[in-house]
């Protein structure tokens, strides 16, 4: 049996690799031309041609696929005096990469009429420098990236020019382009309907308001709602405050919309490695209310209530400011501490006398020492559809230790978290991660987790003479648990396994080995501002069920594809229609999984510093 599984595993893996290689071979790299193919209707004459040209837009070809170190354009202005700072808003249809090219369609003009432009003072409030300061390239590059990271800004560039013949003074122009900040998502069936409306830039103030409405005729209280408010960058402190209430949150044990949540959060991200402090504070109260079942069934299996308090802070001990650092970034050192308490005051009666990790009370204090160095490179057509995206290159190494009490079992903890990412000479990108952590209890090592993963994507390549481009994404990981006691077991349905697979006790494991690949195809034309990217994907994962020998492991796989679409002018996330086939399933699971998801947030994770945490295997 083992030899059959291994043989099948190797065959499918070989097929996956051959598919990617064939696609790479046919996707020959071409030098970018000055124009790109347009939407086919735009080439027609008469009324059809006018219609096609009014709803299609092309991405400028000279900006496609470039990979540029964010700091490079600013190096020649180091230490010069900032004379003026101007703010320029690019309307819909324009590009921050070429402010002279503006393409207006009926729909873009309509959006301009309804859109409230981000106030100039909000942009100025998000700057790391002011008039009269000396110009520090690394700090300005960080600021440009920070502006692009704001959810209400589609893209941003910082353009520097000499003030006059005296090259000791410079002018700075902040060029930014908003997204249309009002968005909504929803679903409906014969018995229920859900609607969420969000304004991510309320009145141009950079504040976010979310409202949710839910109606279900099978629910005892048929109507439910939620509201959330976020105040960003309070008084220029870069501190964000969020408060919310929601009584239609899906519960973590059933997925039904019967959890009530009240929460508040303060967060200060590390906007640049030259800032001293980062951290967050969060408090929430959550409980389920019976909306669908008999009280006896609900109380036995689904009734819970808990409070969560989580606070952490990190401090930069390197003491290297932008002023005394050269053009090459130095290694930074951070220390951080985190305290967490999650306390259940109500759990399902079925689990009253049992340990179940989902309902375990947790108290922990963790400390971390981190050294890191990161540069950022600007590229496009990665997770976005032509906008500038920032990709980190460097390393981040953390040593984490502390004490935890989980389920009334007190144990010390020790772990490491290593990450290394870089571009190769041919502009392929690699990201390697190693995480190891474990506990000591009664002189025995428990709940040791080991995770090693690597992911890569290729350089953007043009397909022949068409307007199509492609990237290929590959990933591999191995996860292992040793002497598991209180931690969550390894799952098959994980970002390190097969995400689309159903959660099932038959697929819980202590060993997991996974390989995956995705090929994404981008087209440079846009239909009413919407870009489209078909993709094909495959994944093969081996798991060893808990307590079984390696020879009794199982191989699961998924094959599928779909299409993604997004309008970068809108605050909507990416829409994704996908279908996956599973040659092998468990229990009553369907061999096909077809889903349509809206408001996906694809963005490369580029945090400088993370809060101290345990090894997460899933």
C-alpha positions as CSV (number, residue, x, y, z in Angstrom):
1,X,0.0,0.0,0.0
2,X,2.8,2.4,0.9
3,X,4.6,1.8,-2.4
4,X,1.4,2.5,-4.4
5,X,0.8,5.7,-2.5
6,X,4.4,6.9,-2.9
7,X,4.4,6.0,-6.6
8,X,1.1,7.8,-7.2
9,X,2.4,10.8,-5.2
10,X,5.5,11.0,-7.4
11,X,3.5,10.7,-10.6
12,X,1.2,13.5,-9.8
13,X,4.0,15.7,-8.5
14,X,5.9,15.1,-11.7
15,X,2.8,16.0,-13.8
16,X,2.5,19.3,-11.8
17,X,6.1,20.2,-12.3
18,X,6.0,19.4,-16.1
19,X,2.9,21.6,-16.5
20,X,4.6,24.5,-14.9
21,X,7.8,24.0,-17.0
22,X,5.8,23.8,-20.2
23,X,4.0,27.0,-19.3
24,X,7.2,28.7,-18.5
25,X,8.8,27.6,-21.8
26,X,6.0,28.9,-23.9
27,X,5.7,32.1,-21.9
28,X,8.9,33.5,-23.5
29,X,10.1,36.8,-22.1
30,X,9.7,39.7,-24.5
31,X,10.9,43.3,-24.3
32,X,7.9,45.5,-23.5
33,X,6.5,47.5,-26.3
34,X,5.1,51.0,-26.2
35,X,1.5,49.8,-26.8
36,X,-0.6,46.8,-25.8
37,X,-3.5,45.0,-27.4
38,X,-6.9,46.4,-26.6
39,X,-10.3,45.0,-25.9
40,X,-11.5,43.5,-29.2
41,X,-14.6,45.8,-29.4
42,X,-12.4,48.9,-29.2
43,X,-10.9,47.9,-32.6
44,X,-14.3,48.0,-34.2
45,X,-15.7,50.9,-36.2
46,X,-18.9,52.8,-35.6
47,X,-21.0,52.4,-32.5
48,X,-19.5,49.2,-31.4
49,X,-16.0,50.7,-31.5
50,X,-17.1,53.7,-29.5
51,X,-18.7,51.4,-26.9
52,X,-15.6,49.3,-26.7
53,X,-13.3,52.3,-26.3
54,X,-15.5,53.7,-23.6
55,X,-15.3,50.7,-21.3
56,X,-11.8,49.4,-22.0
57,X,-8.5,50.8,-20.7
58,X,-5.0,49.5,-21.2
59,X,-2.2,49.4,-18.7
60,X,0.9,51.4,-20.0
61,X,3.3,48.8,-21.3
62,X,6.4,50.6,-20.1
63,X,5.5,50.0,-16.5
64,X,4.8,46.3,-16.8
65,X,7.0,43.8,-15.0
66,X,9.6,46.3,-13.7
67,X,11.3,45.5,-10.4
68,X,12.8,48.5,-8.8
69,X,14.4,49.0,-5.3
70,X,12.1,51.6,-3.6
71,X,15.0,53.7,-2.4
72,X,16.9,54.0,-5.7
73,X,15.1,57.0,-7.2
74,X,15.8,59.0,-4.0
75,X,19.5,58.4,-3.4
76,X,20.8,61.4,-5.4
77,X,18.9,63.8,-3.1
78,X,20.3,62.6,0.2
79,X,20.7,65.3,2.9
80,X,19.2,68.1,0.7
81,X,16.8,70.5,2.3
82,X,13.1,70.0,1.7
83,X,11.8,73.4,0.3
84,X,8.2,72.6,-0.5
85,X,5.7,69.7,-0.3
86,X,2.8,69.6,-2.7
87,X,-0.1,67.1,-2.8
88,X,-1.5,66.0,-6.2
89,X,-4.6,63.8,-6.5
90,X,-4.9,61.7,-9.7
91,X,-8.5,61.2,-10.7
92,X,-10.0,57.9,-11.8
93,X,-8.6,57.0,-15.2
94,X,-5.1,58.4,-14.5
95,X,-1.9,56.8,-13.3
96,X,0.6,57.8,-10.7
97,X,3.3,56.5,-13.0
98,X,2.4,58.9,-15.8
99,X,0.3,61.9,-14.6
100,X,0.0,63.2,-18.2
101,X,-2.1,60.2,-19.4
102,X,-5.7,60.4,-18.3
103,X,-8.3,58.2,-19.9
104,X,-11.9,59.1,-19.1
105,X,-14.9,56.9,-19.7
106,X,-18.5,57.4,-18.8
107,X,-18.2,55.1,-15.8
108,X,-15.0,56.9,-14.5
109,X,-16.7,60.3,-14.9
110,X,-19.6,59.0,-12.9
111,X,-17.4,57.7,-10.2
112,X,-15.6,61.0,-10.0
113,X,-18.9,62.8,-9.5
114,X,-19.8,60.6,-6.5
115,X,-16.4,60.2,-5.0
116,X,-15.1,62.4,-2.1
117,X,-11.4,63.0,-2.6
118,X,-9.1,62.3,0.4
119,X,-8.5,65.6,2.2
120,X,-5.1,67.1,1.7
121,X,-4.5,67.3,5.5
122,X,-5.1,63.6,5.7
123,X,-2.3,62.9,3.3
124,X,0.0,65.4,5.0
125,X,-0.9,63.7,8.3
126,X,0.6,60.5,7.0
127,X,4.0,61.9,6.0
128,X,7.2,61.1,7.9
129,X,8.8,64.4,7.0
130,X,8.0,68.2,6.8
131,X,9.3,71.3,5.0
132,X,12.7,72.3,6.3
133,X,13.8,68.7,7.1
134,X,16.8,67.1,5.5
135,X,16.0,64.5,2.9
136,X,16.7,60.9,3.9
137,X,16.1,58.5,1.1
138,X,15.3,55.4,3.2
139,X,12.7,57.2,5.2
140,X,11.0,58.7,2.2
141,X,10.9,55.2,0.5
142,X,9.3,53.8,3.6
143,X,6.7,56.6,3.5
144,X,5.9,55.9,-0.1
145,X,5.3,52.3,0.7
146,X,3.2,53.2,3.7
147,X,0.9,55.4,1.6
148,X,0.4,52.6,-0.8
149,X,-0.5,50.3,2.0
150,X,-3.5,52.4,3.0
151,X,-6.7,50.7,2.0
152,X,-8.3,53.9,0.8
153,X,-5.4,54.7,-1.5
154,X,-5.0,52.8,-4.8
155,X,-1.5,53.9,-5.5
156,X,1.0,56.5,-4.5
157,X,4.4,57.9,-5.6
158,X,6.7,60.5,-4.1
159,X,8.4,62.6,-6.8
160,X,11.4,64.7,-6.0
161,X,12.8,67.6,-8.2
162,X,15.5,70.2,-7.6
163,X,14.0,73.5,-6.3
164,X,16.1,75.6,-8.5
165,X,19.7,75.9,-9.8
166,X,20.8,75.6,-6.2
167,X,20.7,71.8,-5.9
168,X,20.9,71.9,-2.1
169,X,17.1,72.4,-2.0
170,X,14.4,70.1,-3.4
171,X,10.6,70.1,-4.0
172,X,8.5,67.1,-3.1
173,X,5.3,66.2,-4.8
174,X,3.1,63.5,-3.2
175,X,1.1,61.9,-6.1
176,X,-1.7,59.7,-5.0
177,X,-4.8,58.1,-6.4
178,X,-7.8,57.2,-4.3
179,X,-10.0,54.1,-4.6
180,X,-13.7,54.6,-4.8
181,X,-14.2,54.0,-1.1
182,X,-17.9,52.8,-0.9
183,X,-18.3,49.1,-1.4
184,X,-20.7,46.3,-0.6
185,X,-20.9,42.6,-0.5
186,X,-23.8,40.2,0.1
187,X,-25.5,36.9,-0.5
188,X,-29.1,35.7,-0.7
189,X,-31.0,32.5,-0.9
190,X,-34.7,31.5,-0.6
191,X,-34.5,31.8,3.2
192,X,-31.9,34.4,4.1
193,X,-30.0,37.4,2.9
194,X,-26.8,39.2,4.0
195,X,-25.6,42.7,3.1
196,X,-22.5,44.5,4.1
197,X,-21.8,48.1,3.2
198,X,-18.4,49.8,3.8
199,X,-17.0,53.2,3.4
200,X,-13.3,53.0,3.7
201,X,-12.7,56.7,3.4
202,X,-15.7,58.4,5.0
203,X,-16.0,62.0,3.9
204,X,-12.4,61.9,2.6
205,X,-11.2,61.7,6.3
206,X,-9.4,58.3,6.0
207,X,-11.9,56.8,8.5
208,X,-13.8,53.5,7.9
209,X,-17.4,52.6,8.7
210,X,-18.9,49.2,8.1
211,X,-22.5,48.2,8.5
212,X,-23.9,44.6,8.2
213,X,-27.5,43.5,7.8
214,X,-28.8,39.9,8.0
215,X,-32.2,38.4,7.7
216,X,-33.1,34.7,8.1
217,X,-36.6,33.3,8.3
218,X,-35.2,30.2,10.2
219,X,-33.6,32.4,12.8
220,X,-35.5,32.9,16.1
221,X,-34.6,36.6,15.9
222,X,-34.9,37.0,12.1
223,X,-33.0,40.3,11.9
224,X,-29.4,40.9,12.9
225,X,-26.9,43.6,12.4
226,X,-23.3,44.8,12.9
227,X,-21.5,48.1,12.9
228,X,-17.8,48.9,13.0
229,X,-15.9,52.2,13.1
230,X,-12.2,52.8,12.6
231,X,-10.4,56.1,13.3
232,X,-7.0,56.0,11.6
233,X,-3.8,57.8,12.5
234,X,-5.1,59.7,15.5
235,X,-3.5,63.2,15.6
236,X,-0.6,62.0,13.5
237,X,0.4,59.4,16.0
238,X,0.0,56.5,13.5
239,X,-2.3,54.9,16.1
240,X,-5.6,53.4,14.7
241,X,-8.6,52.9,16.9
242,X,-11.4,50.4,16.1
243,X,-14.7,49.7,17.9
244,X,-17.5,47.4,16.8
245,X,-20.6,45.4,17.7
246,X,-22.0,42.5,15.7
247,X,-24.7,39.9,16.5
248,X,-24.5,38.0,13.2
249,X,-20.9,36.8,13.4
250,X,-20.5,33.1,12.4
251,X,-19.6,31.1,15.5
252,X,-16.3,29.2,15.4
253,X,-17.9,25.8,16.3
254,X,-20.9,25.7,13.9
255,X,-20.4,28.5,11.3
256,X,-24.0,29.7,11.9
257,X,-24.6,33.4,12.4
258,X,-25.4,33.3,16.1
259,X,-22.3,34.8,17.8
260,X,-22.5,38.3,19.3
261,X,-19.2,40.2,19.5
262,X,-18.3,43.5,21.2
263,X,-14.8,44.6,20.6
264,X,-12.3,47.5,20.7
265,X,-8.7,47.7,19.4
266,X,-5.8,50.2,19.5
267,X,-3.0,49.5,17.1
268,X,0.3,51.3,16.3
269,X,2.0,49.6,13.4
270,X,5.8,49.9,12.8
271,X,5.5,52.3,9.8
272,X,9.2,52.5,9.4
273,X,12.2,50.7,11.0
274,X,13.4,54.2,12.1
275,X,10.5,54.5,14.5
276,X,10.9,53.4,18.1
277,X,7.6,51.9,19.1
278,X,5.0,49.4,17.8
279,X,2.2,47.4,19.5
280,X,-1.5,46.9,19.9
281,X,-4.2,46.4,22.5
282,X,-7.4,44.4,22.0
283,X,-10.4,43.5,24.2
284,X,-13.5,41.6,23.1
285,X,-16.5,39.9,24.6
286,X,-18.1,37.1,22.5
287,X,-20.9,34.6,23.1
288,X,-23.4,32.5,21.2
289,X,-27.2,32.8,21.4
290,X,-29.5,30.0,20.3
291,X,-31.1,31.0,17.1
292,X,-31.7,27.8,15.3
293,X,-31.9,24.6,17.5
294,X,-33.6,23.1,20.4
295,X,-32.2,24.6,23.7
296,X,-31.0,21.1,24.8
297,X,-29.0,20.5,21.6
298,X,-27.6,24.0,21.6
299,X,-26.5,23.9,25.3
300,X,-24.8,20.5,24.8
301,X,-22.8,21.3,21.7
302,X,-22.7,25.0,20.8
303,X,-23.1,27.3,23.8
304,X,-20.0,29.3,24.7
305,X,-19.0,32.7,26.1
306,X,-15.5,34.1,26.6
307,X,-13.5,37.3,27.0
308,X,-10.3,38.0,25.3
309,X,-7.6,40.5,26.2
310,X,-4.4,40.8,24.2
311,X,-1.7,43.5,24.5
312,X,1.8,43.7,23.1
313,X,4.5,46.3,22.6
314,X,7.8,46.4,20.8
315,X,10.8,48.8,21.1
316,X,13.6,49.5,18.7
317,X,16.9,49.1,20.7
318,X,19.1,49.7,17.7
319,X,18.9,53.5,18.1
320,X,19.8,54.1,14.5
321,X,17.8,56.9,13.0
322,X,17.5,57.8,9.3
323,X,19.8,60.8,10.0
324,X,22.8,58.8,11.1
325,X,22.3,55.8,8.7
326,X,23.7,55.8,5.2
327,X,22.0,54.8,2.0
328,X,22.4,51.1,2.9
329,X,20.1,50.0,5.6
330,X,21.6,48.5,8.7
331,X,20.4,45.6,10.8
332,X,17.8,46.5,13.3
333,X,17.1,45.0,16.7
334,X,13.8,44.9,18.5
335,X,12.5,43.6,21.8
336,X,8.8,42.9,22.4
337,X,6.6,41.6,25.1
338,X,3.0,40.3,24.9
339,X,0.4,39.3,27.4
340,X,-2.8,37.4,26.5
341,X,-5.8,36.1,28.4
342,X,-8.7,34.2,27.0
343,X,-11.2,33.0,29.5
344,X,-14.4,31.0,28.9
345,X,-17.2,31.6,31.3
346,X,-19.5,29.2,29.4
347,X,-18.7,26.1,27.3
348,X,-20.9,23.4,25.8
349,X,-21.9,20.9,28.5
350,X,-20.6,18.0,26.4
351,X,-17.0,19.3,26.9
352,X,-17.3,20.3,30.6
353,X,-15.0,17.6,31.8
354,X,-12.9,17.2,28.7
355,X,-9.9,19.1,27.4
356,X,-10.7,20.5,23.9
357,X,-8.2,23.1,22.6
358,X,-11.0,25.3,21.1
359,X,-12.5,25.9,24.6
360,X,-9.3,26.0,26.6
361,X,-8.6,29.0,28.8
362,X,-5.3,30.6,28.0
363,X,-3.0,32.9,29.9
364,X,0.4,33.7,28.4
365,X,3.3,36.1,28.6
366,X,5.8,36.0,25.8
367,X,8.9,38.0,25.0
368,X,10.8,38.2,21.7
369,X,14.2,39.4,20.5
370,X,14.2,40.1,16.8
371,X,16.9,41.2,14.4
372,X,15.9,42.1,10.9
373,X,16.9,43.9,7.7
374,X,14.6,44.6,4.9
375,X,14.6,46.5,1.6
376,X,11.5,46.9,-0.6
377,X,11.1,46.5,-4.3
378,X,8.3,47.9,-6.4
379,X,6.7,45.7,-9.0
380,X,3.3,45.0,-10.4
381,X,1.0,42.2,-11.6
382,X,1.6,40.0,-8.6
383,X,-1.6,40.1,-6.5
384,X,-2.8,43.4,-8.0
385,X,-3.7,44.1,-11.6
386,X,-1.2,46.8,-12.6
387,X,-0.9,48.9,-9.5
388,X,2.5,49.3,-7.7
389,X,3.1,46.6,-5.2
390,X,5.9,46.4,-2.6
391,X,7.8,43.2,-2.0
392,X,10.3,42.7,0.9
393,X,13.9,41.5,0.5
394,X,16.0,40.7,3.6
395,X,15.7,38.6,6.7
396,X,13.8,38.5,10.0
397,X,15.0,36.3,12.9
398,X,13.2,36.0,16.2
399,X,13.9,34.2,19.5
400,X,10.7,33.8,21.5
401,X,10.3,32.7,25.1
402,X,7.8,32.9,27.9
403,X,5.3,31.2,30.1
404,X,1.8,29.9,29.4
405,X,-1.1,28.4,31.2
406,X,-3.4,26.5,28.9
407,X,-6.2,24.4,30.3
408,X,-4.7,24.8,33.9
409,X,-1.4,23.3,32.7
410,X,1.4,25.8,33.3
411,X,4.5,25.4,31.1
412,X,7.5,27.5,29.9
413,X,7.8,28.0,26.1
414,X,10.8,28.5,23.7
415,X,10.6,29.0,20.0
416,X,12.4,30.5,17.0
417,X,10.9,32.1,13.9
418,X,13.3,32.6,10.9
419,X,12.4,34.2,7.6
420,X,14.6,35.0,4.6
421,X,13.4,36.4,1.3
422,X,15.2,37.6,-1.8
423,X,15.2,38.2,-5.6
424,X,17.5,36.1,-7.8
425,X,19.5,37.5,-10.7
426,X,16.7,36.6,-13.1
427,X,14.1,38.4,-10.8
428,X,12.5,35.2,-9.5
429,X,11.5,35.6,-5.8
430,X,12.0,33.2,-2.9
431,X,10.6,33.3,0.6
432,X,11.9,30.7,3.1
433,X,10.4,30.2,6.6
434,X,11.5,28.1,9.5
435,X,9.5,27.9,12.8
436,X,10.3,25.7,15.8
437,X,8.7,25.8,19.2
438,X,7.9,23.7,22.2
439,X,7.1,23.5,25.9
440,X,8.6,21.9,29.0
441,X,6.3,20.1,31.4
442,X,7.5,17.8,34.3
443,X,10.9,17.6,32.7
444,X,9.4,16.5,29.4
445,X,9.3,18.3,26.1
446,X,5.7,18.6,24.8
447,X,3.9,20.1,21.9
448,X,7.0,20.6,19.8
449,X,6.1,22.1,16.4
450,X,8.3,22.2,13.4
451,X,7.4,24.1,10.2
452,X,9.7,24.6,7.2
453,X,8.2,26.2,4.1
454,X,9.4,27.9,0.9
455,X,7.5,29.8,-1.8
456,X,8.6,31.3,-5.0
457,X,7.2,33.2,-7.9
458,X,8.7,33.8,-11.3
459,X,9.4,37.0,-13.2
460,X,6.5,38.3,-15.2
461,X,6.7,37.0,-18.7
462,X,4.9,38.1,-21.9
463,X,3.1,35.4,-23.9
464,X,4.2,35.8,-27.5
465,X,2.9,38.9,-29.1
466,X,-0.4,39.0,-27.2
467,X,-1.4,41.3,-24.4
468,X,-1.2,38.4,-22.0
469,X,1.4,38.0,-19.2
470,X,2.0,35.2,-16.8
471,X,3.6,34.4,-13.4
472,X,4.0,31.0,-11.8
473,X,3.8,30.5,-8.1
474,X,5.3,27.3,-6.4
475,X,5.3,26.4,-2.7
476,X,6.4,23.5,-0.6
477,X,6.3,22.8,3.1
478,X,6.8,20.2,5.8
479,X,5.2,20.3,9.2
480,X,5.8,18.0,12.1
481,X,4.5,17.7,15.7
482,X,6.2,15.8,18.4
483,X,4.6,14.6,21.7
484,X,1.4,16.6,21.1
485,X,-0.5,17.2,24.3
486,X,-2.6,20.5,24.3
487,X,-2.0,22.1,20.9
488,X,-4.2,22.0,17.9
489,X,-3.2,19.0,15.7
490,X,-1.9,19.5,12.1
491,X,-4.8,19.8,9.6
492,X,-5.1,19.0,5.9
493,X,-7.3,22.0,5.3
494,X,-4.6,24.6,5.9
495,X,-2.7,27.3,4.1
496,X,0.2,24.8,4.3
497,X,-2.0,22.0,2.9
498,X,-5.2,22.0,0.8
499,X,-7.3,25.0,1.9
500,X,-10.4,23.9,-0.1
501,X,-10.7,20.6,1.7
502,X,-13.4,20.1,4.3
503,X,-12.4,20.0,8.0
504,X,-12.5,16.4,9.1
505,X,-11.2,14.4,12.0
506,X,-9.9,11.8,9.5
507,X,-7.5,14.4,8.1
508,X,-5.9,15.4,11.5
509,X,-2.2,14.5,11.5
510,X,1.1,14.9,13.2
511,X,3.1,15.0,9.9
512,X,2.3,16.9,6.7
513,X,4.3,17.3,3.5
514,X,2.8,19.5,0.8
515,X,3.6,20.8,-2.7
516,X,1.5,23.3,-4.7
517,X,1.6,25.4,-7.8
518,X,-0.4,28.1,-9.5
519,X,-0.1,29.7,-12.8
520,X,-1.8,33.1,-13.2
521,X,-2.4,34.8,-16.5
522,X,-2.9,38.6,-16.7
523,X,-4.3,40.7,-19.5
524,X,-3.6,44.4,-19.8
525,X,-7.0,45.5,-21.0
526,X,-9.7,46.4,-18.6
527,X,-13.5,46.1,-19.1
528,X,-15.2,49.1,-17.3
529,X,-12.2,49.3,-15.1
530,X,-12.2,45.6,-14.2
531,X,-9.2,43.4,-14.9
532,X,-9.3,39.7,-15.3
533,X,-6.8,37.0,-14.4
534,X,-7.5,33.3,-15.1
535,X,-5.5,30.8,-13.1
536,X,-4.8,27.1,-12.9
537,X,-3.7,25.4,-9.6
538,X,-2.7,22.0,-8.2
539,X,-1.8,20.7,-4.8
540,X,-0.5,17.4,-3.5
541,X,-0.3,16.7,0.2
542,X,0.8,13.7,2.3
543,X,-0.4,13.4,5.9
544,X,0.4,10.9,8.6
545,X,-2.6,10.5,10.9
546,X,-1.9,11.0,14.6
547,X,-0.2,8.0,16.2
548,X,0.1,6.0,13.0
549,X,3.3,4.9,11.2
550,X,4.6,6.7,8.2
551,X,3.6,3.7,6.1
552,X,-0.1,4.3,6.9
553,X,0.0,7.9,5.7
554,X,-2.4,9.2,3.1
555,X,-2.0,11.3,0.0
556,X,-4.6,13.9,-1.0
557,X,-4.6,16.2,-4.0
558,X,-6.6,19.0,-5.6
559,X,-6.7,20.2,-9.2
560,X,-8.6,23.2,-10.5
561,X,-8.7,26.7,-11.7
562,X,-10.8,29.8,-12.0
563,X,-10.7,33.5,-12.7
564,X,-10.0,36.6,-10.6
565,X,-11.3,40.0,-11.2
566,X,-10.8,43.4,-9.6
567,X,-11.4,47.1,-10.3
568,X,-8.4,48.8,-8.8
569,X,-10.3,52.1,-8.7
570,X,-12.7,50.5,-6.2
571,X,-12.2,49.6,-2.5
572,X,-13.7,46.2,-3.3
573,X,-11.4,43.3,-2.8
574,X,-10.7,40.7,-5.5
575,X,-13.6,38.6,-6.8
576,X,-12.7,35.0,-7.4
577,X,-14.7,32.2,-9.1
578,X,-12.9,28.8,-8.7
579,X,-13.6,25.1,-9.1
580,X,-11.5,22.3,-7.7
581,X,-11.6,18.5,-8.2
582,X,-10.5,16.2,-5.4
583,X,-9.6,12.7,-6.6
584,X,-9.9,11.4,-3.0
585,X,-12.3,12.7,-0.4
586,X,-13.5,11.7,3.1
587,X,-16.9,10.7,4.3
588,X,-19.7,12.5,2.4
589,X,-17.5,15.3,1.0
590,X,-18.2,16.1,-2.7
591,X,-15.4,15.6,-5.1
592,X,-16.1,19.0,-6.6
593,X,-15.7,22.3,-4.8
594,X,-17.1,25.4,-6.7
595,X,-17.1,28.7,-4.9
596,X,-17.5,32.4,-5.7
597,X,-15.8,34.7,-3.2
598,X,-15.9,38.5,-3.1
599,X,-13.7,41.0,-1.2
600,X,-10.6,38.9,-1.1
601,X,-7.6,40.8,0.1
602,X,-4.5,39.7,-1.8
603,X,-1.4,41.6,-0.5
604,X,2.1,40.4,0.1
605,X,2.8,40.2,3.9
606,X,5.5,42.7,4.5
607,X,5.4,43.5,8.3
608,X,8.7,44.5,9.8
609,X,7.8,43.3,13.3
610,X,5.2,40.8,14.4
611,X,3.8,40.3,17.8
612,X,5.4,37.4,19.8
613,X,3.5,34.2,19.1
614,X,3.5,30.4,19.3
615,X,4.3,28.3,16.3
616,X,1.2,28.1,14.2
617,X,1.1,24.8,12.2
618,X,-2.0,25.7,10.3
